[in-house]
Amino acid sequence: MGNEINCVLCSAALTSFKYRPMPQWNISGLLCGQCYDKRLLEHYIQPERRAITKK
Ligand SMILES: [Zn+2]
């Protein structure tokens, strides 16, 4: 019971692959590969946003 984990962004069931979001994404929970990739891409595509990141 309570073993099922879902991606916090798209709610896909996470089975063998789950990814921990980076702390600066402010996401609590786990991500599927797709959402993780997407976030990672966004993170690197918008370097200016990194400077704005609050502590
Ligand atoms: Zn997802």
N, CA, C, O and the ligand as a Tripos MOL2 file, in Angstrom:
@<TRIPOS>MOLECULE
protein
  221   219    56     0     0
PROTEIN
NO_CHARGES

@<TRIPOS>ATOM
      1 N           0.8320   -1.2080    0.0000 N.3       1 MET1
      2 CA          0.0000    0.0000    0.0000 C.3       1 MET1
      3 C           0.8630    1.2530    0.0000 C.2       1 MET1
      4 O           1.9130    1.3100    0.6400 O.2       1 MET1
      5 N           0.4000    2.2370   -0.7220 N.am      2 GLY2
      6 CA          1.1420    3.4880   -0.7740 C.3       2 GLY2
      7 C           2.4520    3.3770   -1.5210 C.2       2 GLY2
      8 O           3.3360    4.2220   -1.3820 O.2       2 GLY2
      9 N           2.5670    2.3400   -2.3050 N.am      3 ASN3
     10 CA          3.8220    2.1640   -3.0290 C.3       3 ASN3
     11 C           3.8640    2.9180   -4.3460 C.2       3 ASN3
     12 O           4.9320    3.1620   -4.9070 O.2       3 ASN3
     13 N           2.6920    3.2820   -4.8260 N.am      4 GLU4
     14 CA          2.6820    3.9280   -6.1290 C.3       4 GLU4
     15 C           3.1350    5.3740   -6.0200 C.2       4 GLU4
     16 O           2.6510    6.1430   -5.1900 O.2       4 GLU4
     17 N           4.0550    5.7080   -6.8640 N.am      5 ILE5
     18 CA          4.5700    7.0790   -6.9020 C.3       5 ILE5
     19 C           4.2190    7.6640   -8.2570 C.2       5 ILE5
     20 O           4.3680    7.0170   -9.2930 O.2       5 ILE5
     21 N           3.7570    8.8830   -8.2250 N.am      6 ASN6
     22 CA          3.4110    9.5340   -9.4830 C.3       6 ASN6
     23 C           4.2470   10.7790   -9.7000 C.2       6 ASN6
     24 O           4.6700   11.4480   -8.7570 O.2       6 ASN6
     25 N           4.4690   11.0640  -10.9510 N.am      7 CYS7
     26 CA          5.1650   12.2870  -11.3030 C.3       7 CYS7
     27 C           4.3420   13.4750  -10.8100 C.2       7 CYS7
     28 O           3.1310   13.5330  -11.0270 O.2       7 CYS7
     29 N           5.0000   14.4110  -10.1540 N.am      8 VAL8
     30 CA          4.2650   15.5460   -9.5930 C.3       8 VAL8
     31 C           3.7990   16.5150  -10.6720 C.2       8 VAL8
     32 O           2.9330   17.3520  -10.4180 O.2       8 VAL8
     33 N           4.3580   16.4120  -11.8640 N.am      9 LEU9
     34 CA          3.9630   17.3450  -12.9180 C.3       9 LEU9
     35 C           2.8900   16.7770  -13.8360 C.2       9 LEU9
     36 O           1.9240   17.4710  -14.1530 O.2       9 LEU9
     37 N           3.0380   15.5440  -14.2630 N.am     10 CYS10
     38 CA          2.0770   14.9990  -15.2190 C.3      10 CYS10
     39 C           1.2940   13.8200  -14.6500 C.2      10 CYS10
     40 O           0.4320   13.2590  -15.3260 O.2      10 CYS10
     41 N           1.5940   13.4460  -13.4120 N.am     11 SER11
     42 CA          0.8620   12.3830  -12.7280 C.3      11 SER11
     43 C           1.0610   10.9910  -13.3280 C.2      11 SER11
     44 O           0.3290   10.0600  -12.9910 O.2      11 SER11
     45 N           2.0250   10.8490  -14.1950 N.am     12 ALA12
     46 CA          2.3200    9.5270  -14.7270 C.3      12 ALA12
     47 C           2.8530    8.6400  -13.6050 C.2      12 ALA12
     48 O           3.5940    9.1010  -12.7360 O.2      12 ALA12
     49 N           2.4760    7.3830  -13.6300 N.am     13 ALA13
     50 CA          2.9840    6.4680  -12.6230 C.3      13 ALA13
     51 C           4.4750    6.2510  -12.8370 C.2      13 ALA13
     52 O           4.9270    5.9990  -13.9530 O.2      13 ALA13
     53 N           5.2200    6.3510  -11.7590 N.am     14 LEU14
     54 CA          6.6640    6.1510  -11.8600 C.3      14 LEU14
     55 C           6.9840    4.7260  -11.4290 C.2      14 LEU14
     56 O           6.6840    4.3230  -10.3050 O.2      14 LEU14
     57 N           7.5800    3.9890  -12.3120 N.am     15 THR15
     58 CA          7.9090    2.6130  -11.9750 C.3      15 THR15
     59 C           9.3980    2.4590  -11.7680 C.2      15 THR15
     60 O           9.8910    2.5980  -10.6490 O.2      15 THR15
     61 N          10.1150    2.1760  -12.8310 N.am     16 SER16
     62 CA         11.5480    1.9520  -12.6500 C.3      16 SER16
     63 C          12.3580    3.2360  -12.7200 C.2      16 SER16
     64 O          13.4250    3.3440  -12.1160 O.2      16 SER16
     65 N          11.8400    4.2080  -13.4650 N.am     17 PHE17
     66 CA         12.6120    5.4460  -13.6090 C.3      17 PHE17
     67 C          11.9280    6.6050  -12.9060 C.2      17 PHE17
     68 O          10.8050    6.9880  -13.2320 O.2      17 PHE17
     69 N          12.6280    7.1370  -11.9500 N.am     18 LYS18
     70 CA         12.1270    8.3550  -11.3360 C.3      18 LYS18
     71 C          13.2930    9.2920  -11.0780 C.2      18 LYS18
     72 O          14.4210    8.8660  -10.8300 O.2      18 LYS18
     73 N          12.9920   10.5570  -11.1420 N.am     19 TYR19
     74 CA         14.0540   11.5480  -11.0720 C.3      19 TYR19
     75 C          13.7900   12.5570   -9.9700 C.2      19 TYR19
     76 O          12.6610   13.0080   -9.7770 O.2      19 TYR19
     77 N          14.8180   12.8950   -9.2720 N.am     20 ARG20
     78 CA         14.7110   13.9280   -8.2450 C.3      20 ARG20
     79 C          14.8970   15.2950   -8.8900 C.2      20 ARG20
     80 O          15.8900   15.5260   -9.5790 O.2      20 ARG20
     81 N          13.9670   16.1820   -8.6760 N.am     21 PRO21
     82 CA         14.1280   17.5320   -9.2240 C.3      21 PRO21
     83 C          15.2540   18.2690   -8.5200 C.2      21 PRO21
     84 O          15.5700   17.9890   -7.3630 O.2      21 PRO21
     85 N          15.8470   19.2050   -9.2250 N.am     22 MET22
     86 CA         16.8880   20.0200   -8.5980 C.3      22 MET22
     87 C          16.2500   20.9470   -7.5730 C.2      22 MET22
     88 O          15.1210   21.4030   -7.7570 O.2      22 MET22
     89 N          16.9700   21.2230   -6.5000 N.am     23 PRO23
     90 CA         16.4200   22.0580   -5.4230 C.3      23 PRO23
     91 C          15.9160   23.4080   -5.9280 C.2      23 PRO23
     92 O          14.9090   23.9210   -5.4420 O.2      23 PRO23
     93 N          16.6110   23.9740   -6.8930 N.am     24 GLN24
     94 CA         16.2340   25.3090   -7.3700 C.3      24 GLN24
     95 C          14.9570   25.3160   -8.2010 C.2      24 GLN24
     96 O          14.4480   26.3830   -8.5450 O.2      24 GLN24
     97 N          14.4370   24.1420   -8.5240 N.am     25 TRP25
     98 CA         13.1780   24.0910   -9.2760 C.3      25 TRP25
     99 C          11.9770   24.2560   -8.3490 C.2      25 TRP25
    100 O          10.8480   24.4580   -8.7950 O.2      25 TRP25
    101 N          12.2440   24.1660   -7.0710 N.am     26 ASN26
    102 CA         11.1600   24.2810   -6.0940 C.3      26 ASN26
    103 C          10.0180   23.3060   -6.3490 C.2      26 ASN26
    104 O           8.8430   23.6690   -6.2880 O.2      26 ASN26
    105 N          10.3800   22.0880   -6.6300 N.am     27 ILE27
    106 CA          9.3820   21.0410   -6.8310 C.3      27 ILE27
    107 C           9.5930   20.0030   -5.7420 C.2      27 ILE27
    108 O          10.7070   19.5170   -5.5480 O.2      27 ILE27
    109 N           8.5320   19.6670   -5.0390 N.am     28 SER28
    110 CA          8.6950   18.6020   -4.0560 C.3      28 SER28
    111 C           8.0330   17.3520   -4.5930 C.2      28 SER28
    112 O           6.8650   17.3720   -4.9830 O.2      28 SER28
    113 N           8.7760   16.2780   -4.6120 N.am     29 GLY29
    114 CA          8.2740   15.0390   -5.1640 C.3      29 GLY29
    115 C           9.2170   14.5390   -6.2370 C.2      29 GLY29
    116 O          10.3440   15.0190   -6.3600 O.2      29 GLY29
    117 N           8.7580   13.5850   -7.0030 N.am     30 LEU30
    118 CA          9.6130   12.9950   -8.0250 C.3      30 LEU30
    119 C           9.0260   13.2240   -9.4090 C.2      30 LEU30
    120 O           7.8220   13.4290   -9.5690 O.2      30 LEU30
    121 N           9.8950   13.1840  -10.3960 N.am     31 LEU31
    122 CA          9.4820   13.4430  -11.7730 C.3      31 LEU31
    123 C           9.7280   12.2280  -12.6530 C.2      31 LEU31
    124 O          10.6030   11.4030  -12.3870 O.2      31 LEU31
    125 N           8.9250   12.1460  -13.7110 N.am     32 CYS32
    126 CA          9.1970   11.1210  -14.7140 C.3      32 CYS32
    127 C          10.3110   11.6380  -15.6240 C.2      32 CYS32
    128 O          10.6680   12.8140  -15.5600 O.2      32 CYS32
    129 N          10.8440   10.7890  -16.4450 N.am     33 GLY33
    130 CA         11.9530   11.1680  -17.3070 C.3      33 GLY33
    131 C          11.6040   12.3180  -18.2290 C.2      33 GLY33
    132 O          12.4240   13.2060  -18.4650 O.2      33 GLY33
    133 N          10.3990   12.3020  -18.7450 N.am     34 GLN34
    134 CA          9.9810   13.3520  -19.6790 C.3      34 GLN34
    135 C           9.9640   14.7220  -19.0190 C.2      34 GLN34
    136 O          10.5090   15.6900  -19.5490 O.2      34 GLN34
    137 N           9.3360   14.7890  -17.8670 N.am     35 CYS35
    138 CA          9.2310   16.0710  -17.1780 C.3      35 CYS35
    139 C          10.5980   16.5320  -16.6970 C.2      35 CYS35
    140 O          10.9140   17.7210  -16.7150 O.2      35 CYS35
    141 N          11.3860   15.5830  -16.2740 N.am     36 TYR36
    142 CA         12.7310   15.9260  -15.8170 C.3      36 TYR36
    143 C          13.5380   16.5300  -16.9670 C.2      36 TYR36
    144 O          14.1980   17.5570  -16.8080 O.2      36 TYR36
    145 N          13.4720   15.8780  -18.1190 N.am     37 ASP37
    146 CA         14.1760   16.3740  -19.2940 C.3      37 ASP37
    147 C          13.7170   17.7700  -19.6570 C.2      37 ASP37
    148 O          14.5160   18.6540  -19.9670 O.2      37 ASP37
    149 N          12.4140   17.9410  -19.6090 N.am     38 LYS38
    150 CA         11.8280   19.2200  -19.9820 C.3      38 LYS38
    151 C          12.3200   20.3310  -19.0510 C.2      38 LYS38
    152 O          12.7200   21.4090  -19.4910 O.2      38 LYS38
    153 N          12.2780   20.0360  -17.7700 N.am     39 ARG39
    154 CA         12.7300   21.0210  -16.7870 C.3      39 ARG39
    155 C          14.2110   21.3350  -16.9680 C.2      39 ARG39
    156 O          14.6460   22.4850  -16.9030 O.2      39 ARG39
    157 N          14.9530   20.2830  -17.1950 N.am     40 LEU40
    158 CA         16.3930   20.4430  -17.3560 C.3      40 LEU40
    159 C          16.6890   21.3380  -18.5520 C.2      40 LEU40
    160 O          17.5500   22.2160  -18.5020 O.2      40 LEU40
    161 N          15.9590   21.0930  -19.6110 N.am     41 LEU41
    162 CA         16.1200   21.8630  -20.8360 C.3      41 LEU41
    163 C          15.7790   23.3230  -20.5820 C.2      41 LEU41
    164 O          16.5310   24.2200  -20.9610 O.2      41 LEU41
    165 N          14.6590   23.5490  -19.9490 N.am     42 GLU42
    166 CA         14.2340   24.9220  -19.6290 C.3      42 GLU42
    167 C          15.2830   25.6110  -18.7810 C.2      42 GLU42
    168 O          15.5930   26.7880  -18.9610 O.2      42 GLU42
    169 N          15.8140   24.8440  -17.8590 N.am     43 HIS43
    170 CA         16.7900   25.3930  -16.9320 C.3      43 HIS43
    171 C          18.0360   25.8800  -17.6660 C.2      43 HIS43
    172 O          18.6170   26.9090  -17.3210 O.2      43 HIS43
    173 N          18.4320   25.1210  -18.6830 N.am     44 TYR44
    174 CA         19.6540   25.4930  -19.3880 C.3      44 TYR44
    175 C          19.4130   26.4510  -20.5360 C.2      44 TYR44
    176 O          20.3190   27.1600  -20.9720 O.2      44 TYR44
    177 N          18.1830   26.4640  -21.0190 N.am     45 ILE45
    178 CA         17.8500   27.3550  -22.1300 C.3      45 ILE45
    179 C          17.7240   28.7950  -21.6510 C.2      45 ILE45
    180 O          17.9570   29.7380  -22.4070 O.2      45 ILE45
    181 N          17.3540   28.9480  -20.3930 N.am     46 GLN46
    182 CA         17.1370   30.2960  -19.8730 C.3      46 GLN46
    183 C          18.1240   30.6210  -18.7610 C.2      46 GLN46
    184 O          17.7560   30.6530  -17.5860 O.2      46 GLN46
    185 N          19.3560   30.8580  -19.1260 N.am     47 PRO47
    186 CA         20.3950   31.1100  -18.1180 C.3      47 PRO47
    187 C          20.1350   32.3890  -17.3340 C.2      47 PRO47
    188 O          20.5560   32.5140  -16.1840 O.2      47 PRO47
    189 N          19.4500   33.3280  -17.9480 N.am     48 GLU48
    190 CA         19.2040   34.5890  -17.2520 C.3      48 GLU48
    191 C          18.3310   34.3910  -16.0300 C.2      48 GLU48
    192 O          18.4350   35.1100  -15.0370 O.2      48 GLU48
    193 N          17.4770   33.4050  -16.1320 N.am     49 ARG49
    194 CA         16.5690   33.1430  -15.0230 C.3      49 ARG49
    195 C          17.3140   32.6840  -13.7920 C.2      49 ARG49
    196 O          16.8480   32.8500  -12.6650 O.2      49 ARG49
    197 N          18.4740   32.1070  -14.0210 N.am     50 ARG50
    198 CA         19.2270   31.5860  -12.8950 C.3      50 ARG50
    199 C          19.6740   32.7230  -11.9720 C.2      50 ARG50
    200 O          19.7340   32.5760  -10.7520 O.2      50 ARG50
    201 N          19.9820   33.8470  -12.5910 N.am     51 ALA51
    202 CA         20.4450   34.9980  -11.8290 C.3      51 ALA51
    203 C          19.3290   35.5500  -10.9330 C.2      51 ALA51
    204 O          19.5900   36.1580   -9.8960 O.2      51 ALA51
    205 N          18.1030   35.3260  -11.3530 N.am     52 ILE52
    206 CA         16.9630   35.8620  -10.6130 C.3      52 ILE52
    207 C          16.5840   34.9610   -9.4380 C.2      52 ILE52
    208 O          15.9450   35.3960   -8.4800 O.2      52 ILE52
    209 N          16.9870   33.7150   -9.5360 N.am     53 THR53
    210 CA         16.6370   32.7430   -8.4990 C.3      53 THR53
    211 C          16.9200   33.2600   -7.1000 C.2      53 THR53
    212 O          18.0360   33.6610   -6.7710 O.2      53 THR53
    213 N          15.8960   33.2380   -6.3060 N.am     54 LYS54
    214 CA         16.0270   33.7200   -4.9300 C.3      54 LYS54
    215 C          16.6440   32.6510   -4.0450 C.2      54 LYS54
    216 O          16.5540   31.4560   -4.3290 O.2      54 LYS54
    217 N          17.2610   33.0960   -2.9870 N.am     55 LYS55
    218 CA         17.8410   32.1510   -2.0480 C.3      55 LYS55
    219 C          16.7730   31.6670   -1.0910 C.2      55 LYS55
    220 O          17.0560   30.8550   -0.2090 O.2      55 LYS55
    221 ZN          5.9310   13.7020  -15.6730 Zn       56 ZN56
@<TRIPOS>BOND
     1     1     2 1
     2     2     3 1
     3     3     4 2
     4     3     5 am
     5     5     6 1
     6     6     7 1
     7     7     8 2
     8     7     9 am
     9     9    10 1
    10    10    11 1
    11    11    12 2
    12    11    13 am
    13    13    14 1
    14    14    15 1
    15    15    16 2
    16    15    17 am
    17    17    18 1
    18    18    19 1
    19    19    20 2
    20    19    21 am
    21    21    22 1
    22    22    23 1
    23    23    24 2
    24    23    25 am
    25    25    26 1
    26    26    27 1
    27    27    28 2
    28    27    29 am
    29    29    30 1
    30    30    31 1
    31    31    32 2
    32    31    33 am
    33    33    34 1
    34    34    35 1
    35    35    36 2
    36    35    37 am
    37    37    38 1
    38    38    39 1
    39    39    40 2
    40    39    41 am
    41    41    42 1
    42    42    43 1
    43    43    44 2
    44    43    45 am
    45    45    46 1
    46    46    47 1
    47    47    48 2
    48    47    49 am
    49    49    50 1
    50    50    51 1
    51    51    52 2
    52    51    53 am
    53    53    54 1
    54    54    55 1
    55    55    56 2
    56    55    57 am
    57    57    58 1
    58    58    59 1
    59    59    60 2
    60    59    61 am
    61    61    62 1
    62    62    63 1
    63    63    64 2
    64    63    65 am
    65    65    66 1
    66    66    67 1
    67    67    68 2
    68    67    69 am
    69    69    70 1
    70    70    71 1
    71    71    72 2
    72    71    73 am
    73    73    74 1
    74    74    75 1
    75    75    76 2
    76    75    77 am
    77    77    78 1
    78    78    79 1
    79    79    80 2
    80    79    81 am
    81    81    82 1
    82    82    83 1
    83    83    84 2
    84    83    85 am
    85    85    86 1
    86    86    87 1
    87    87    88 2
    88    87    89 am
    89    89    90 1
    90    90    91 1
    91    91    92 2
    92    91    93 am
    93    93    94 1
    94    94    95 1
    95    95    96 2
    96    95    97 am
    97    97    98 1
    98    98    99 1
    99    99   100 2
   100    99   101 am
   101   101   102 1
   102   102   103 1
   103   103   104 2
   104   103   105 am
   105   105   106 1
   106   106   107 1
   107   107   108 2
   108   107   109 am
   109   109   110 1
   110   110   111 1
   111   111   112 2
   112   111   113 am
   113   113   114 1
   114   114   115 1
   115   115   116 2
   116   115   117 am
   117   117   118 1
   118   118   119 1
   119   119   120 2
   120   119   121 am
   121   121   122 1
   122   122   123 1
   123   123   124 2
   124   123   125 am
   125   125   126 1
   126   126   127 1
   127   127   128 2
   128   127   129 am
   129   129   130 1
   130   130   131 1
   131   131   132 2
   132   131   133 am
   133   133   134 1
   134   134   135 1
   135   135   136 2
   136   135   137 am
   137   137   138 1
   138   138   139 1
   139   139   140 2
   140   139   141 am
   141   141   142 1
   142   142   143 1
   143   143   144 2
   144   143   145 am
   145   145   146 1
   146   146   147 1
   147   147   148 2
   148   147   149 am
   149   149   150 1
   150   150   151 1
   151   151   152 2
   152   151   153 am
   153   153   154 1
   154   154   155 1
   155   155   156 2
   156   155   157 am
   157   157   158 1
   158   158   159 1
   159   159   160 2
   160   159   161 am
   161   161   162 1
   162   162   163 1
   163   163   164 2
   164   163   165 am
   165   165   166 1
   166   166   167 1
   167   167   168 2
   168   167   169 am
   169   169   170 1
   170   170   171 1
   171   171   172 2
   172   171   173 am
   173   173   174 1
   174   174   175 1
   175   175   176 2
   176   175   177 am
   177   177   178 1
   178   178   179 1
   179   179   180 2
   180   179   181 am
   181   181   182 1
   182   182   183 1
   183   183   184 2
   184   183   185 am
   185   185   186 1
   186   186   187 1
   187   187   188 2
   188   187   189 am
   189   189   190 1
   190   190   191 1
   191   191   192 2
   192   191   193 am
   193   193   194 1
   194   194   195 1
   195   195   196 2
   196   195   197 am
   197   197   198 1
   198   198   199 1
   199   199   200 2
   200   199   201 am
   201   201   202 1
   202   202   203 1
   203   203   204 2
   204   203   205 am
   205   205   206 1
   206   206   207 1
   207   207   208 2
   208   207   209 am
   209   209   210 1
   210   210   211 1
   211   211   212 2
   212   211   213 am
   213   213   214 1
   214   214   215 1
   215   215   216 2
   216   215   217 am
   217   217   218 1
   218   218   219 1
   219   219   220 2
@<TRIPOS>SUBSTRUCTURE
     1 MET1         2 RESIDUE 1 A MET
     2 GLY2         6 RESIDUE 1 A GLY
     3 ASN3        10 RESIDUE 1 A ASN
     4 GLU4        14 RESIDUE 1 A GLU
     5 ILE5        18 RESIDUE 1 A ILE
     6 ASN6        22 RESIDUE 1 A ASN
     7 CYS7        26 RESIDUE 1 A CYS
     8 VAL8        30 RESIDUE 1 A VAL
     9 LEU9        34 RESIDUE 1 A LEU
    10 CYS10       38 RESIDUE 1 A CYS
    11 SER11       42 RESIDUE 1 A SER
    12 ALA12       46 RESIDUE 1 A ALA
    13 ALA13       50 RESIDUE 1 A ALA
    14 LEU14       54 RESIDUE 1 A LEU
    15 THR15       58 RESIDUE 1 A THR
    16 SER16       62 RESIDUE 1 A SER
    17 PHE17       66 RESIDUE 1 A PHE
    18 LYS18       70 RESIDUE 1 A LYS
    19 TYR19       74 RESIDUE 1 A TYR
    20 ARG20       78 RESIDUE 1 A ARG
    21 PRO21       82 RESIDUE 1 A PRO
    22 MET22       86 RESIDUE 1 A MET
    23 PRO23       90 RESIDUE 1 A PRO
    24 GLN24       94 RESIDUE 1 A GLN
    25 TRP25       98 RESIDUE 1 A TRP
    26 ASN26      102 RESIDUE 1 A ASN
    27 ILE27      106 RESIDUE 1 A ILE
    28 SER28      110 RESIDUE 1 A SER
    29 GLY29      114 RESIDUE 1 A GLY
    30 LEU30      118 RESIDUE 1 A LEU
    31 LEU31      122 RESIDUE 1 A LEU
    32 CYS32      126 RESIDUE 1 A CYS
    33 GLY33      130 RESIDUE 1 A GLY
    34 GLN34      134 RESIDUE 1 A GLN
    35 CYS35      138 RESIDUE 1 A CYS
    36 TYR36      142 RESIDUE 1 A TYR
    37 ASP37      146 RESIDUE 1 A ASP
    38 LYS38      150 RESIDUE 1 A LYS
    39 ARG39      154 RESIDUE 1 A ARG
    40 LEU40      158 RESIDUE 1 A LEU
    41 LEU41      162 RESIDUE 1 A LEU
    42 GLU42      166 RESIDUE 1 A GLU
    43 HIS43      170 RESIDUE 1 A HIS
    44 TYR44      174 RESIDUE 1 A TYR
    45 ILE45      178 RESIDUE 1 A ILE
    46 GLN46      182 RESIDUE 1 A GLN
    47 PRO47      186 RESIDUE 1 A PRO
    48 GLU48      190 RESIDUE 1 A GLU
    49 ARG49      194 RESIDUE 1 A ARG
    50 ARG50      198 RESIDUE 1 A ARG
    51 ALA51      202 RESIDUE 1 A ALA
    52 ILE52      206 RESIDUE 1 A ILE
    53 THR53      210 RESIDUE 1 A THR
    54 LYS54      214 RESIDUE 1 A LYS
    55 LYS55      218 RESIDUE 1 A LYS
    56 ZN56       221 GROUP 0 **** ****
